[in-house]
Amino acid sequence: MSLLYKDPKDVIHSVAIAQKEGRIYLLFGADCGKHGADEFIDSYILTPKRLLEILQDRNDYKEEEI
């Protein structure tokens, strides 16, 4: 841990979700920047069908996540 950055266990992740013209936009961020500033982490643009396929391919969910 440093004075500039949060301890990784204290970082809060977020996602903004929007839908437009049949596509789902996922924009991921976290408050992991200098002095706790929000940082853009990643983004995805998927069709609902593709998102469903991705989620159905996974089977490692914990009971508290369902």
N, C-alpha and C positions, 0 to 999 in steps of 0.2 A: 504494500500500500504506500502511496506517496501523498504529498500535500496537494498535488494537482489533480489526481484521479481517484475516483471512489474505489473502495475495495470491491472486487468482482462479485462477491456475495451480496452486496448492497445495491447492485445495478438493477434498475427497473426497465424491463423491455415493454415495448408497446407496438401496436399495429393499427394502421388506419385502413379501413376497408371501404371501397367504393365499387359501384357497378355501373357500367355505361356500355350501351350498344352490345349487350350480350357477353361482356367480358368482366371479370372480377379483377380489381386492382388492389394489391396488397403492398403497403408501404411500411417497412419495419424500422424502428428506431429504438434508442435506449439513452438513458441519461448517464452515459459513460464518458463523455467528453471532458475537457479541462474544466475544473471547478463544477462538475455535475451538469454541464451543458448537454442539451439533446444532440444526438448524432444520428444521421441517417445511416442505416446498416445495409439494407437491401430492399429490392422491390421485385414483384412478380406480376405478370399479366396473364391470367388463365381464363379459359372457358369454364363454366360450371361443371361440364362433363369431365374435363381434365383434372380439376381440383378433386372431384369425387374419386376418380381413378387413383390419384396419388394417395388420398386418405385411405382408400380401401386396400391398397397394397401394403400398408403398414399394419402390423399386429403387435407392436411392442408397447401399447398404451398401458399406463398404470391405472388401477381401479379409480383413483381420485381424479383422473383426467377425463373420464367418460361421463 
